[in-house]
């Protein structure tokens, strides 16, 4: 299926940023760029902020794709971390 997108990125290193008491989750990815004949990390990041309901809808879709395509549950590193609220940072 080909869908037209206004923005299209190749990305890696997915992370989920969550803060207690917030109603959104931020998905963070590092973009990639072509290095010769392969993709490599660009050092630039994309953040996509989703209300928790839409984030859970995405999770449901990912789990369905996992089952349908027989994808592994093994991940090489934790994908969820929390950041302190803004008032606790420098």
Helices and strands as residue ranges (DSSP letters): E 11-18, E 24-35, E 38-51, H 52-69, E 80-82, G 86-88
